[in-house]
Amino acid sequence: MDFTAAIVKEQDATCVIVIVKSDVVENKYLAENAHRLFSKFFPLMTVILMAQDARGDGVFWGPDELVKALSKTKPEYFPWKQYSIKE
């Protein structure tokens, strides 16, 4: 499985932001399943899911405080990296 993610430090916590399709952040069931999946790959970090809206702004799913803080940053400023995980 290949995916794009960024590891960032926000509010004294290290978290990972994973890019997902907008359907995922808009659907609680899909978001919770994606969160569980990515938590296996980043067990010591808070997982935040991110999609982009029509304007290119980030739409986040995760703990409210982190989502509020991260939403102030344009997605292009996060240190994105490609990950490839063998299942």
Secondary structure, DSSP 4 states (H G I P E B T S, - for coil): -EEEEEEEEETTEEEEEEE--HHHHH-HHHHHHHHHHHHHHSTTSEEEEEEE-TTS-EEEES-HHHHHHHTTS-GGGS-EEEEE---
